[in-house]
Amino acid sequence: MKKKHSFVAIAACSFQLPELGDGSVWLQFTPAGEFRPTDGRPMDVPAWRIDAASAAVVIARFQARKTPPVIDYEHQTLKKEQNGQPAPAAGRIHELEWRDGSGLWARVELTARARQMIEDGEYLYFSPVFAYGPDGTVLAVLMGALTNDPAIDGMEPLARRAAATFGLFHDEEEDTVNELLKAIIAALALKADATEAEAIAALTALKPAMDAQTKALADLRTALGLAENATTEQIAAATVQLKTNAGNPDPSKYAPIEAVSALQGQVAALTARLNTGELDGLIQGALSEGRLLPAMEGWARELGTQDIGQLKAYLEKAAPIAALTRLQSGGQPPGGETHNLSAAELEAAKLTGISPADYAKAKGA
């Protein structure tokens, strides 16, 4: 695999030290996204940059190291050959973690002396040393230092000395990282000679799909009533159990479809009988009260069968016909009294004061 020229940056960040239960602390090694030194020094790239994908490569390189990177005082490790002074360690970096929206964080185990000096305010800044590529992408964590000067006098010579000191990556370590990069390239189905930048770009493009898959698994855990940290094996087992239960429903909670259909038929038949009885009573009552003419009985029965509510509404508004209320036998007058007159003709004879017999004679004349 082709080797690319890399550079070393030395930055300075103010820090807070929330102590963990094991005596270690988390320090922000870099912010997320693009960042620049605050001292205004010239840079050979527009900005340093790091995101989740490039951080994954940085963390892989870190985990491939044989020994944890050192944290010293004022970068004395890089100066000792020049000034001949000892370079005591202030701590070691034991773990790296990417935090979305925040950046790359390092879990650091500080010496008792370093913790005391920080608590006493003798040191105010953490100065990370990292390698970066020609485009400013952070490539690896090299070391760090406690310092009081964010500008760090002689920054550029110190950076060159760091590059010489570390050789950027130890040969054995670089081989391990290259093997990891090859594995990533193969897993992403990239061309064999793909660069590290191309691999990072592919990982970045893959992140939305991975996030969607993570959300889908979380939703599935919730739907199955599993814990948030349930494994894929537990999800699969719960899914199989759900399918099994679907094929053998609890008889105390579910009824066979045949029984439900039969019950629905019985209810429909009973409803029809009740409606028929109500309709008969409604029509007979309307006939006897004179609110329905005998000739309209067929129409009323058809309407009541379709919608008994509409028939009720009609009959409530219908005015009773007085002549019909005096008729018997379901609205038919007794034989011999009608003189073959209709109910309307009988009512007309009554209103004019003419007897049914005279009305019939006048009608037949």
C-alpha positions in Angstrom: 0.0 0.0 0.0 1.3 3.5 -0.9 2.6 5.6 2.0 1.5 9.2 2.2 3.3 12.1 3.8 1.9 13.0 7.2 2.4 15.9 9.5 2.4 16.4 13.2 0.4 19.0 15.1 0.8 20.2 18.6 -2.3 22.0 20.0 -3.3 23.3 23.4 -6.8 23.1 25.0 -8.0 24.2 28.4 -9.4 21.3 30.4 -11.6 20.2 33.3 -10.8 17.0 35.0 -13.9 15.1 36.3 -12.3 12.2 38.1 -13.7 8.6 37.5 -14.0 5.9 40.1 -10.8 4.3 39.2 -8.8 7.5 39.5 -8.6 8.2 35.7 -10.1 11.2 34.0 -11.5 12.0 30.5 -9.8 14.8 28.5 -11.1 16.2 25.2 -8.3 15.4 22.8 -9.8 17.2 19.8 -13.1 19.0 19.1 -15.5 17.6 16.4 -15.4 18.8 12.9 -12.8 21.4 11.7 -10.6 23.2 14.3 -7.6 25.5 14.3 -5.0 26.6 16.9 -6.2 29.6 19.0 -2.7 31.3 19.0 -3.0 32.4 15.3 0.0 30.6 14.1 0.3 29.9 10.4 -0.9 26.4 9.2 0.0 24.3 6.2 -3.6 23.2 5.9 -6.8 25.3 6.1 -7.9 23.5 9.2 -7.5 20.2 11.1 -10.6 18.0 10.9 -12.0 14.9 12.4 -15.4 13.1 12.3 -16.8 9.8 13.3 -15.4 7.9 10.4 -11.8 9.3 10.7 -12.0 8.9 14.4 -12.7 5.2 13.9 -9.3 4.9 12.0 -7.6 6.9 14.8 -9.0 4.7 17.5 -8.0 1.6 15.5 -4.4 2.9 15.2 -4.4 3.6 19.0 -5.6 0.1 19.8 -2.8 -1.4 17.7 -0.1 0.3 19.8 2.0 -1.9 22.1 2.3 0.8 24.8 -0.1 3.6 25.8 1.0 7.1 24.7 2.6 9.2 27.4 1.5 12.6 28.8 4.4 14.7 30.2 5.0 18.2 31.3 5.6 21.0 28.8 6.5 18.5 26.1 9.8 17.7 27.8 9.9 14.3 26.1 10.5 16.1 22.8 13.0 18.5 24.4 15.2 16.3 26.6 17.8 15.6 23.9 18.3 19.3 23.5 18.2 20.5 27.1 19.4 17.3 28.9 16.6 17.5 31.5 14.6 14.5 32.6 11.1 14.0 31.2 8.9 12.6 33.9 5.5 11.3 32.9 2.3 13.0 34.1 0.2 10.2 33.0 -0.8 7.7 30.2 -3.6 7.6 27.6 -5.4 4.3 28.0 -8.5 4.7 25.9 -10.0 6.8 23.1 -13.7 7.5 22.5 -15.6 9.4 19.9 -18.5 11.5 21.1 -20.9 12.9 18.5 -21.0 16.7 18.6 -18.1 16.9 21.0 -15.1 15.2 19.5 -12.3 12.8 20.4 -11.9 12.1 24.1 -9.1 10.3 25.9 -9.3 8.4 29.2 -6.1 9.4 31.0 -4.5 7.9 34.1 -2.7 10.8 35.8 0.1 10.4 38.4 -0.7 11.6 41.9 1.8 14.4 41.4 0.1 15.6 38.2 -3.3 15.5 39.8 -2.1 17.6 42.7 -0.4 20.1 40.4 -3.6 20.5 38.4 -5.7 20.8 41.6 -3.3 23.5 42.8 -3.7 25.4 39.6 -0.1 24.9 38.5 -1.2 23.6 35.1 -4.2 24.9 33.1 -3.9 23.3 29.7 -3.7 20.0 28.0 -1.7 20.0 24.7 -2.4 17.1 22.4 0.1 15.9 19.8 -1.4 14.2 16.8 -0.5 13.2 13.2 -2.6 14.6 10.3 -2.7 14.1 6.6 -2.2 16.6 3.7 -5.9 17.6 3.9 -5.8 18.2 7.7 -7.6 14.9 8.6 -6.4 13.7 12.0 -4.7 10.3 11.6 -3.3 9.3 14.9 -2.8 10.2 18.6 0.9 10.5 19.5 1.1 11.9 23.0 0.1 14.9 25.1 1.4 17.3 27.7 0.3 19.5 30.6 1.2 23.1 29.8 0.5 26.6 30.8 1.1 28.3 27.5 -1.5 27.7 24.8 0.9 29.2 22.2 3.8 27.0 23.2 7.0 28.8 22.4 8.9 27.2 19.5 5.8 25.3 18.4 7.0 24.5 14.8 10.5 23.2 15.8 8.7 21.2 18.5 6.4 19.7 15.9 9.2 18.7 13.6 11.0 17.2 16.6 7.9 15.2 17.4 7.7 13.9 13.8 11.3 12.8 14.0 10.8 11.3 17.5 7.8 9.2 16.6 8.6 8.5 12.9 4.8 9.0 12.8 4.2 5.2 13.2 6.4 2.4 14.3 6.9 0.0 11.5 5.3 -2.9 13.3 2.4 -0.7 14.3 2.0 0.6 10.7 1.9 -2.9 9.4 -0.9 -3.7 11.8 -2.8 -0.6 10.8 -2.3 -1.3 7.1 -3.7 -4.7 7.6 -6.7 -3.2 9.3 -7.1 -0.7 6.5 -6.9 -3.6 4.0 -9.7 -5.4 5.9 -11.9 -2.3 5.9 -11.3 -1.8 2.1 -12.3 -5.4 1.5 -15.3 -5.2 3.7 -16.5 -2.1 1.9 -15.9 -3.7 -1.5 -13.5 -0.9 -2.6 -10.7 -1.3 -5.1 -7.6 -2.9 -3.6 -5.4 0.2 -4.0 -8.0 2.5 -2.4 -6.5 5.2 -0.2 -7.2 5.8 3.4 -9.2 9.0 2.5 -11.4 6.9 0.2 -12.0 4.3 2.9 -12.9 7.1 5.3 -15.3 8.6 2.7 -17.0 5.2 2.2 -17.4 4.8 6.0 -18.9 8.2 6.3 -21.4 7.4 3.5 -22.2 4.2 5.2 -23.0 5.8 8.6 -26.6 6.9 7.8 -27.6 3.4 6.8 -25.9 2.1 10.0 -27.8 4.6 12.0 -31.1 3.6 10.3 -30.4 0.0 11.1 -29.6 0.8 14.7 -32.9 2.7 15.0 -34.8 -0.2 13.4 -33.3 -2.7 15.9 -34.2 -0.4 18.8 -37.8 -0.1 17.5 -37.9 -3.9 17.2 -36.6 -4.4 20.7 -39.4 -2.1 22.0 -42.1 -3.9 20.0 -41.0 -7.2 21.3 -40.7 -5.9 24.9 -37.0 -6.6 25.1 -34.3 -4.6 27.0 -32.5 -1.8 25.2 -29.3 -3.9 25.1 -30.9 -7.1 23.9 -28.6 -9.0 21.4 -29.6 -10.0 17.9 -29.8 -13.6 19.1 -32.4 -12.5 21.8 -34.3 -10.6 19.1 -34.3 -13.6 16.8 -35.5 -15.9 19.7 -38.3 -13.5 20.6 -39.4 -13.3 17.0 -39.6 -17.1 16.7 -41.6 -17.3 19.9 -44.0 -14.7 18.6 -44.5 -16.7 15.4 -45.1 -19.9 17.4 -47.6 -18.1 19.6 -49.4 -16.8 16.5 -50.0 -20.4 15.3 -51.3 -21.5 18.7 -53.5 -18.7 20.1 -54.7 -18.7 23.7 -58.3 -20.2 23.6 -59.2 -18.0 26.6 -58.5 -14.8 24.5 -59.5 -15.9 20.9 -62.6 -17.6 19.4 -62.6 -19.7 16.2 -63.9 -17.8 13.1 -66.6 -20.4 12.6 -68.1 -19.7 16.0 -67.9 -15.9 15.5 -69.7 -16.3 12.1 -72.4 -18.4 13.6 -73.0 -15.9 16.4 -73.2 -13.1 13.9 -75.8 -15.0 11.9 -77.9 -15.6 15.1 -77.7 -12.0 16.0 -78.8 -10.9 12.5 -81.7 -13.3 12.5 -82.8 -12.1 16.0 -82.5 -8.5 14.9 -84.6 -9.2 11.8 -87.4 -10.8 13.9 -87.4 -7.9 16.4 -87.5 -5.4 13.5 -90.4 -7.3 11.8 -92.5 -7.3 15.0 -91.8 -3.7 15.6 -92.7 -2.8 12.0 -96.0 -4.7 12.2 -97.0 -3.0 15.3 -96.0 0.4 13.9 -98.1 0.0 10.7 -101.2 -1.4 12.5 -101.1 1.5 14.9 -100.8 4.0 12.2 -103.7 2.5 10.3 -105.9 2.5 13.3 -105.0 6.1 14.2 -105.7 7.3 10.7 -102.0 8.4 10.1 -101.7 5.8 7.3 -104.0 5.1 4.4 -104.7 1.4 3.7 -103.4 1.9 0.2 -100.1 3.1 1.6 -99.5 0.0 3.7 -97.3 -1.8 1.1 -95.1 1.3 0.7 -94.8 1.8 4.4 -93.8 -1.8 5.0 -91.1 -1.6 2.3 -89.7 1.6 3.7 -89.8 0.2 7.3 -87.9 -2.9 6.1 -85.1 -0.7 4.6 -85.0 1.9 7.3 -87.5 1.8 10.2 -86.2 5.1 11.4 -87.4 7.0 8.3 -90.8 5.4 8.6 -91.1 6.5 12.2 -90.2 10.0 11.2 -92.8 10.0 8.5 -95.6 8.7 10.8 -94.7 11.2 13.5 -95.3 14.1 11.1 -98.5 12.5 9.4 -101.8 14.2 10.4 -104.5 11.6 11.4 -107.5 11.5 9.0 -110.6 11.7 11.2 -112.8 9.4 9.0 -110.2 6.7 9.2 -110.1 6.7 13.0 -113.8 5.7 13.0 -113.3 2.8 10.6 -112.9 -0.8 11.9 -111.5 -4.0 10.6 -108.1 -2.6 9.9 -109.4 0.6 8.3 -112.3 -1.0 6.4 -115.9 0.2 7.3 -118.5 -2.5 8.1 -120.3 -4.0 5.1 -123.5 -2.3 4.0 -122.6 1.1 5.3 -120.2 2.2 2.6 -122.6 2.1 -0.4 -119.4 1.2 -2.3 -117.9 4.5 -1.5 -114.2 4.9 -0.7 -112.9 6.3 2.6 -112.2 9.7 1.0 -115.8 9.7 -0.5 -117.3 8.9 2.8 -115.4 11.7 4.4 -116.6 14.1 1.6 -120.2 13.0 2.2 -119.9 13.7 5.9 -118.4 17.2 5.4 -121.2 18.2 3.0 -124.0 16.8 5.2 -125.1 14.2 2.6 -125.8 10.7 3.7 -123.6 7.9 2.2 -126.7 6.6 0.3 -127.5 9.9 -1.2 -123.9 10.5 -2.1 -123.8 7.1 -3.8 -126.9 7.9 -5.8 -125.6 11.3 -6.8 -122.3 9.7 -7.8 -124.1 7.1 -10.0 -126.5 9.6 -11.7 
